[in-house]
Amino acid sequence: MAKYSAARPWLQTEAFWLLVYVVLVVGPLALLLLGERPRPGGFVWDFALALGYASLSMMGLQFALTARFKRATAPFGIDLIYYFHRHLASIATALLVVHALVLLLRYPDVVGRIDPRTAPGYMTAGWVALMAFLLLVASSLWRRLLRIEYDRWRRLHVVLAVVGLAAALWHVLGSASYLEPRWKYLLWLGLGVFWLGLVAYVRLVRPAWLLRRPWKVVEVRPERGRSWTVAVEPEQGPGLDYEAGQFAWLSLRASPFALREHPFSIASAPSRPGRLEFTIKELGDFTRTIGSIQPGERAWVDGPYGNFGVRRFPQSPGFVFMAGGVGIAPVISVLRDLADRGEQRSLWLFYGNRDVERIVFREELEQLASRLNLRVVHVLGEPPEGWQGERGFITAGVLNRHLPSDRDRLQYFVCGPEPMIRLCERSLRQLGISLKRLHSEIFDIA
Ligand SMILES: Cc1cc2nc3c(=O)[nH]c(=O)nc-3n(C[C@H](O)[C@H](O)[C@H](O)COP(=O)(O)OP(=O)(O)OC[C@H]3O[C@@H](n4cnc5c(N)ncnc54)[C@H](O)[C@@H]3O)c2cc1C
């Protein structure tokens, strides 16, 4: 984020991190081709083994993608990283399936027996890895269809990923194909230790670090639209150094080790440091319990993350925000911050809700409109009788009616569920606005 932009700006670019990814997948694989090739040799054999190694590298790096390294995730945004994570897992598993099928069909003698009672341990480990990765991908792609509750799915996900990776490593190091001379073996052993080290960092080291920095709930207040604002303060120390529009993973009534943290935008403004506020809509198992949280209860905050702020665009003549329901949370943070800083530029907020009563921060938005050069356009799905404002969704027509003719110079921010983000993308395209000017925060990364 802003912190990294001044020094070493290349660390801020997507191209640099994509290159790092490609080098980490392809590099160790390319090194295997140096020197003598193992028997039986030939293109199909080399190809099948390369698929297996590439799959293992990709699976190992999946742990890096979800390790929440701020520098590496900042240029993309965490939602995009999780999107990559999901698709790369499917690709890596597909490579593994092809690896196994080609070897099984073309070199059945080399593969040998599948029965674990007679097969060597490292071969059985290969089959275990394949099963674990297939289960992992299937349970992620069809989690809702299979009715697996999110927190349970996350625990299953971690177990399958660790079992799959450990078994795949055992298989590779045990079969030792292409791992002569010794340095190649040590290289892959080192990579394995690195990947498993990432798991230990994410699941043990970082939670332990968070455990030593507890927060406490200081207020829980109801908001419109079945939402609650939870305010927390650090038990010691100065709190979080964040930018308006960022988010954090919040754990309530669960230790940071419990894998029961949830991502929420920070709705408060950094211009008022110390206290953090999250505005949370009752939606499912966890969020429905928010109203019962009591001041004084412990909380843990892992953050800040995300790239939804306006401060990256000091030259922009103005900003347009589009929010749906509780998607207002990061936007209110930005607006509060801009108001506290005496912002003069033109701002527009297109805010979609089902009806008037569900408009979270309705009164505060009116106040902010009087402090800022802000025009708030409410778009209601079920407007009351006599409603003069916009109705339906935030479409190109709605934007067209309220934005100035030089709209292609503005920066656009959209926050809400995925279908809303897609609709906003379509609308901007219809208005001839480059999608490079659109910055989105999707409230669903699972
Ligand atoms: C970057 C980001 C910022 C967000 N900010 C806000 C906010 O400010 N206010 C708000 O009300 N909501 C926000 N959300 C959505 C919020 O995280 C989910 O609504 C919440 O986690 C649902 O949990 P649940 O157990 O109540 O619901 P469930 O019914 O169990 O889950 C509903 C859906 O929410 C998603 N989800 C559940 N748990 C998690 C989790 N631990 N991590 C990621 N996704 C999960 C899953 O897709 C799930 O299917 C944000 C989400 C993201 C990704």
Ligand as a Chemical Component Dictionary entry (heavy atoms), coordinates in Angstrom:
data_LIG
# 
_chem_comp.id                   LIG 
_chem_comp.type                 NON-POLYMER 
_chem_comp.pdbx_formal_charge   0 
_chem_comp.three_letter_code    LIG 
# 
loop_
_chem_comp_atom.comp_id 
_chem_comp_atom.atom_id 
_chem_comp_atom.alt_atom_id 
_chem_comp_atom.type_symbol 
_chem_comp_atom.charge 
_chem_comp_atom.model_Cartn_x 
_chem_comp_atom.model_Cartn_y 
_chem_comp_atom.model_Cartn_z 
_chem_comp_atom.pdbx_ordinal 
LIG C1  C1  C 0 -12.701 -8.428  1.927 1  
LIG C2  C2  C 0 -14.045 -8.675  2.573 2  
LIG C3  C3  C 0 -14.618 -7.677  3.346 3  
LIG C4  C4  C 0 -15.864 -7.895  3.931 4  
LIG N1  N1  N 0 -16.419 -6.896  4.673 5  
LIG C5  C5  C 0 -17.623 -7.079  5.225 6  
LIG C6  C6  C 0 -18.228 -6.044  6.014 7  
LIG O1  O1  O 0 -17.667 -4.972  6.222 8  
LIG N2  N2  N 0 -19.446 -6.304  6.557 9  
LIG C7  C7  C 0 -20.106 -7.494  6.361 10 
LIG O2  O2  O 0 -21.200 -7.651  6.875 11 
LIG N3  N3  N 0 -19.564 -8.479  5.619 12 
LIG C8  C8  C 0 -18.343 -8.312  5.062 13 
LIG N4  N4  N 0 -17.780 -9.332  4.331 14 
LIG C9  C9  C 0 -18.506 -10.609 4.199 15 
LIG C10 C10 C 0 -18.318 -11.421 5.471 16 
LIG O3  O3  O 0 -16.976 -11.825 5.623 17 
LIG C11 C11 C 0 -19.196 -12.682 5.415 18 
LIG O4  O4  O 0 -20.529 -12.253 5.273 19 
LIG C12 C12 C 0 -19.124 -13.451 6.689 20 
LIG O5  O5  O 0 -17.841 -13.992 6.848 21 
LIG C13 C13 C 0 -20.193 -14.540 6.671 22 
LIG O6  O6  O 0 -19.988 -15.395 7.760 23 
LIG P1  P1  P 0 -21.195 -16.249 8.406 24 
LIG O7  O7  O 0 -20.583 -17.379 9.137 25 
LIG O8  O8  O 0 -22.106 -15.380 9.182 26 
LIG O9  O9  O 0 -22.005 -16.704 7.173 27 
LIG P2  P2  P 0 -22.143 -18.134 6.519 28 
LIG O10 O10 O 0 -23.568 -18.349 6.187 29 
LIG O11 O11 O 0 -21.465 -19.210 7.253 30 
LIG O12 O12 O 0 -21.360 -17.847 5.219 31 
LIG C14 C14 C 0 -21.934 -17.095 4.184 32 
LIG C15 C15 C 0 -20.869 -16.955 3.120 33 
LIG O13 O13 O 0 -19.893 -16.019 3.573 34 
LIG C16 C16 C 0 -18.605 -16.449 3.198 35 
LIG N5  N5  N 0 -17.787 -16.641 4.414 36 
LIG C17 C17 C 0 -18.166 -17.208 5.577 37 
LIG N6  N6  N 0 -17.179 -17.220 6.448 38 
LIG C18 C18 C 0 -16.126 -16.658 5.821 39 
LIG C19 C19 C 0 -14.771 -16.422 6.200 40 
LIG N7  N7  N 0 -14.312 -16.770 7.386 41 
LIG N8  N8  N 0 -13.957 -15.861 5.296 42 
LIG C20 C20 C 0 -14.400 -15.537 4.054 43 
LIG N9  N9  N 0 -15.675 -15.724 3.647 44 
LIG C21 C21 C 0 -16.518 -16.283 4.509 45 
LIG C22 C22 C 0 -18.768 -17.771 2.490 46 
LIG O14 O14 O 0 -18.794 -17.569 1.089 47 
LIG C23 C23 C 0 -20.106 -18.241 2.918 48 
LIG O15 O15 O 0 -20.747 -19.052 1.993 49 
LIG C24 C24 C 0 -16.542 -9.132  3.745 50 
LIG C25 C25 C 0 -15.951 -10.130 2.997 51 
LIG C26 C26 C 0 -14.716 -9.904  2.408 52 
LIG C27 C27 C 0 -14.102 -11.006 1.594 53 
# 
loop_
_chem_comp_bond.comp_id 
_chem_comp_bond.atom_id_1 
_chem_comp_bond.atom_id_2 
_chem_comp_bond.value_order 
_chem_comp_bond.pdbx_ordinal 
LIG C1  C2  SING 1  
LIG C2  C3  SING 2  
LIG C2  C26 DOUB 3  
LIG C3  C4  DOUB 4  
LIG C4  N1  SING 5  
LIG C4  C24 SING 6  
LIG N1  C5  DOUB 7  
LIG C5  C6  SING 8  
LIG C5  C8  SING 9  
LIG C6  O1  DOUB 10 
LIG C6  N2  SING 11 
LIG N2  C7  SING 12 
LIG C7  O2  DOUB 13 
LIG C7  N3  SING 14 
LIG N3  C8  DOUB 15 
LIG C8  N4  SING 16 
LIG N4  C9  SING 17 
LIG N4  C24 SING 18 
LIG C9  C10 SING 19 
LIG C10 O3  SING 20 
LIG C10 C11 SING 21 
LIG C11 O4  SING 22 
LIG C11 C12 SING 23 
LIG C12 O5  SING 24 
LIG C12 C13 SING 25 
LIG C13 O6  SING 26 
LIG O6  P1  SING 27 
LIG P1  O7  DOUB 28 
LIG P1  O8  SING 29 
LIG P1  O9  SING 30 
LIG O9  P2  SING 31 
LIG P2  O10 DOUB 32 
LIG P2  O11 SING 33 
LIG P2  O12 SING 34 
LIG O12 C14 SING 35 
LIG C14 C15 SING 36 
LIG C15 O13 SING 37 
LIG C15 C23 SING 38 
LIG O13 C16 SING 39 
LIG C16 N5  SING 40 
LIG C16 C22 SING 41 
LIG N5  C17 SING 42 
LIG N5  C21 SING 43 
LIG C17 N6  DOUB 44 
LIG N6  C18 SING 45 
LIG C18 C19 SING 46 
LIG C18 C21 DOUB 47 
LIG C19 N7  SING 48 
LIG C19 N8  DOUB 49 
LIG N8  C20 SING 50 
LIG C20 N9  DOUB 51 
LIG N9  C21 SING 52 
LIG C22 O14 SING 53 
LIG C22 C23 SING 54 
LIG C23 O15 SING 55 
LIG C24 C25 DOUB 56 
LIG C25 C26 SING 57 
LIG C26 C27 SING 58 
# 
